[in-house]
Amino acid sequence: MMPLTWPELNLHPFVPVSQAEGYLFMIEELRRYLKSITRFDEISFQPNSGATGEYAGLLTIMKYLQSTGQGHRNICLIPKSAHGTNPASAALAGMKIVQINTINGCVDMDDLTAKAEKHQ
């Protein structure tokens, strides 16, 4: 396993290593657990914000689908009430966005069901 680099840890660049040992241990343990649970070859802690984490997740999903011969599954169902980063992340990841209707800000389950069946 490659050791984490300082930027991956998201610590202040001037924090002395001696003051970060517990944090380093905790992150390495979490990394080991996540690799075991997900069976991924590696784990990144770099995406801090929801938008970058969402984008990293969608890229991972797309790469997985491509690796299993399912690269044609590139539809991302997103509620119309979603934050703007949601469709933006999907588009950047190479996905086609299909909007799901909402009722008073909540997902219209009938529309979700119909579109999920159409695009499965």
C-alpha positions as a Python dict, from the first residue, in 0.01 Angstrom:
ca = {
    (1, 'M'): (0, 0, 0),
    (2, 'M'): (136, 340, -99),
    (3, 'P'): (171, 582, 194),
    (4, 'L'): (-62, 878, 189),
    (5, 'T'): (88, 1204, 73),
    (6, 'W'): (52, 1520, 279),
    (7, 'P'): (-201, 1682, 37),
    (8, 'E'): (-420, 1369, 51),
    (9, 'L'): (-450, 1408, 426),
    (10, 'N'): (-592, 1759, 397),
    (11, 'L'): (-390, 1880, 693),
    (12, 'H'): (-248, 2227, 719),
    (13, 'P'): (85, 2217, 535),
    (14, 'F'): (278, 2343, 841),
    (15, 'V'): (144, 2086, 1090),
    (16, 'P'): (444, 1896, 1228),
    (17, 'V'): (426, 1523, 1154),
    (18, 'S'): (473, 1458, 1526),
    (19, 'Q'): (140, 1631, 1591),
    (20, 'A'): (-43, 1435, 1322),
    (21, 'E'): (54, 1078, 1413),
    (22, 'G'): (-289, 986, 1553),
    (23, 'Y'): (-460, 1133, 1249),
    (24, 'L'): (-224, 946, 1016),
    (25, 'F'): (-295, 620, 1199),
    (26, 'M'): (-672, 676, 1185),
    (27, 'I'): (-669, 758, 812),
    (28, 'E'): (-449, 457, 728),
    (29, 'E'): (-685, 229, 926),
    (30, 'L'): (-989, 376, 751),
    (31, 'R'): (-815, 334, 416),
    (32, 'R'): (-744, -32, 493),
    (33, 'Y'): (-1104, -95, 603),
    (34, 'L'): (-1253, 75, 297),
    (35, 'K'): (-1026, -118, 61),
    (36, 'S'): (-1133, -441, 228),
    (37, 'I'): (-1504, -356, 219),
    (38, 'T'): (-1513, -221, -138),
    (39, 'R'): (-1243, -451, -279),
    (40, 'F'): (-1098, -145, -454),
    (41, 'D'): (-725, -151, -526),
    (42, 'E'): (-686, 192, -370),
    (43, 'I'): (-884, 461, -187),
    (44, 'S'): (-848, 837, -220),
    (45, 'F'): (-938, 1083, 52),
    (46, 'Q'): (-875, 1380, -175),
    (47, 'P'): (-1230, 1487, -269),
    (48, 'N'): (-1332, 1703, 27),
    (49, 'S'): (-1643, 1878, -96),
    (50, 'G'): (-1970, 1715, -189),
    (51, 'A'): (-1931, 1816, -553),
    (52, 'T'): (-1581, 1673, -597),
    (53, 'G'): (-1673, 1361, -402),
    (54, 'E'): (-1983, 1319, -617),
    (55, 'Y'): (-1777, 1362, -934),
    (56, 'A'): (-1514, 1112, -814),
    (57, 'G'): (-1790, 863, -733),
    (58, 'L'): (-1954, 900, -1074),
    (59, 'L'): (-1618, 855, -1249),
    (60, 'T'): (-1564, 538, -1045),
    (61, 'I'): (-1909, 408, -1141),
    (62, 'M'): (-1849, 483, -1511),
    (63, 'K'): (-1508, 310, -1509),
    (64, 'Y'): (-1657, 8, -1334),
    (65, 'L'): (-1941, -17, -1587),
    (66, 'Q'): (-1694, 12, -1874),
    (67, 'S'): (-1473, -259, -1724),
    (68, 'T'): (-1769, -499, -1708),
    (69, 'G'): (-1885, -432, -2065),
    (70, 'Q'): (-2171, -213, -1950),
    (71, 'G'): (-2035, 122, -2067),
    (72, 'H'): (-2363, 185, -2247),
    (73, 'R'): (-2525, 238, -1904),
    (74, 'N'): (-2453, 610, -1895),
    (75, 'I'): (-2784, 758, -1779),
    (76, 'C'): (-2796, 948, -1451),
    (77, 'L'): (-3143, 1007, -1306),
    (78, 'I'): (-3149, 1339, -1120),
    (79, 'P'): (-3446, 1512, -954),
    (80, 'K'): (-3539, 1853, -1094),
    (81, 'S'): (-3498, 1995, -742),
    (82, 'A'): (-3134, 1878, -720),
    (83, 'H'): (-2848, 2121, -664),
    (84, 'G'): (-2681, 2237, -985),
    (85, 'T'): (-2361, 2045, -911),
    (86, 'N'): (-2548, 1715, -947),
    (87, 'P'): (-2617, 1734, -1322),
    (88, 'A'): (-2287, 1917, -1375),
    (89, 'S'): (-2092, 1633, -1212),
    (90, 'A'): (-2281, 1373, -1416),
    (91, 'A'): (-2217, 1562, -1740),
    (92, 'L'): (-1846, 1598, -1659),
    (93, 'A'): (-1832, 1224, -1594),
    (94, 'G'): (-1970, 1163, -1945),
    (95, 'M'): (-2321, 1073, -1841),
    (96, 'K'): (-2653, 1174, -1994),
    (97, 'I'): (-2886, 1343, -1749),
    (98, 'V'): (-3252, 1245, -1728),
    (99, 'Q'): (-3453, 1467, -1498),
    (100, 'I'): (-3701, 1321, -1254),
    (101, 'N'): (-4010, 1525, -1174),
    (102, 'T'): (-4060, 1650, -823),
    (103, 'I'): (-4367, 1734, -621),
    (104, 'N'): (-4313, 2006, -360),
    (105, 'G'): (-3938, 1934, -376),
    (106, 'C'): (-3979, 1558, -326),
    (107, 'V'): (-3906, 1295, -591),
    (108, 'D'): (-4212, 1191, -789),
    (109, 'M'): (-4186, 816, -730),
    (110, 'D'): (-4408, 729, -1029),
    (111, 'D'): (-4184, 931, -1262),
    (112, 'L'): (-3870, 781, -1105),
    (113, 'T'): (-4006, 428, -1148),
    (114, 'A'): (-4105, 491, -1511),
    (115, 'K'): (-3768, 644, -1605),
    (116, 'A'): (-3568, 380, -1415),
    (117, 'E'): (-3752, 106, -1604),
    (118, 'K'): (-3707, 287, -1936),
    (119, 'H'): (-3333, 334, -1889),
    (120, 'Q'): (-3232, 13, -1710),
}
